[in-house]
Amino acid sequence: MNSDNRLSVKKREAPKQKKAPVKKAKEAKDPNKVKRPTSAFFVFMQY
């Protein structure tokens, strides 16, 4: 038996570099957008 086969270390390939993700243009935030749904109290007050 050849002990060299048992002690050999498998070499890995160099890790591949990941490409940087393409950044998309951000949409302008609407300052008048509702932040939360209407509470039950305000729904009651509308009628």
Phi and psi in degrees as GROMACS dihedral restraints (atoms count N, CA, C in turn):
[ dihedral_restraints ]
;  ai    aj    ak    al  type     phi  dphi    fc
    3     4     5     6     1  -102.7    20    10
    4     5     6     7     1   116.0    20    10
    6     7     8     9     1   -76.6    20    10
    7     8     9    10     1   -11.5    20    10
    9    10    11    12     1   -64.1    20    10
   10    11    12    13     1   -33.2    20    10
   12    13    14    15     1   -68.4    20    10
   13    14    15    16     1   -33.6    20    10
   15    16    17    18     1   -74.8    20    10
   16    17    18    19     1   -31.9    20    10
   18    19    20    21     1   -93.1    20    10
   19    20    21    22     1    -3.5    20    10
   21    22    23    24     1   -71.2    20    10
   22    23    24    25     1   148.2    20    10
   24    25    26    27     1  -109.1    20    10
   25    26    27    28     1   130.2    20    10
   27    28    29    30     1   -77.4    20    10
   28    29    30    31     1   129.5    20    10
   30    31    32    33     1   -89.3    20    10
   31    32    33    34     1   137.0    20    10
   33    34    35    36     1   -95.2    20    10
   34    35    36    37     1   158.5    20    10
   36    37    38    39     1   -74.9    20    10
   37    38    39    40     1   156.7    20    10
   39    40    41    42     1   -62.3    20    10
   40    41    42    43     1   139.4    20    10
   42    43    44    45     1   -62.7    20    10
   43    44    45    46     1   137.5    20    10
   45    46    47    48     1   -77.7    20    10
   46    47    48    49     1   141.6    20    10
   48    49    50    51     1   -81.1    20    10
   49    50    51    52     1   135.1    20    10
   51    52    53    54     1   -83.6    20    10
   52    53    54    55     1   144.1    20    10
   54    55    56    57     1   -77.9    20    10
   55    56    57    58     1   143.1    20    10
   57    58    59    60     1   -67.9    20    10
   58    59    60    61     1   134.7    20    10
   60    61    62    63     1   -65.8    20    10
   61    62    63    64     1   145.7    20    10
   63    64    65    66     1   -76.4    20    10
   64    65    66    67     1   126.2    20    10
   66    67    68    69     1   -82.9    20    10
   67    68    69    70     1   134.9    20    10
   69    70    71    72     1   -94.0    20    10
   70    71    72    73     1   152.7    20    10
   72    73    74    75     1   -68.4    20    10
   73    74    75    76     1   133.0    20    10
   75    76    77    78     1   -76.8    20    10
   76    77    78    79     1   142.4    20    10
   78    79    80    81     1   -78.8    20    10
   79    80    81    82     1   143.9    20    10
   81    82    83    84     1   -66.3    20    10
   82    83    84    85     1   134.2    20    10
   84    85    86    87     1   -77.0    20    10
   85    86    87    88     1   138.5    20    10
   87    88    89    90     1   -84.7    20    10
   88    89    90    91     1   114.4    20    10
   90    91    92    93     1   -67.2    20    10
   91    92    93    94     1   -19.1    20    10
   93    94    95    96     1   -93.3    20    10
   94    95    96    97     1     2.5    20    10
   96    97    98    99     1   -66.2    20    10
   97    98    99   100     1   139.7    20    10
   99   100   101   102     1   -67.7    20    10
  100   101   102   103     1   129.4    20    10
  102   103   104   105     1   -83.6    20    10
  103   104   105   106     1   -31.8    20    10
  105   106   107   108     1  -137.3    20    10
  106   107   108   109     1   157.7    20    10
  108   109   110   111     1   -67.5    20    10
  109   110   111   112     1   156.0    20    10
  111   112   113   114     1   -63.4    20    10
  112   113   114   115     1   133.1    20    10
  114   115   116   117     1   -74.7    20    10
  115   116   117   118     1   163.9    20    10
  117   118   119   120     1   -61.1    20    10
  118   119   120   121     1   -34.2    20    10
  120   121   122   123     1   -63.1    20    10
  121   122   123   124     1   -45.0    20    10
  123   124   125   126     1   -71.5    20    10
  124   125   126   127     1   -31.3    20    10
  126   127   128   129     1   -64.1    20    10
  127   128   129   130     1   -42.4    20    10
  129   130   131   132     1   -62.6    20    10
  130   131   132   133     1   -39.5    20    10
  132   133   134   135     1   -71.5    20    10
  133   134   135   136     1   -22.3    20    10
  135   136   137   138     1   -71.2    20    10
  136   137   138   139     1   -22.3    20    10
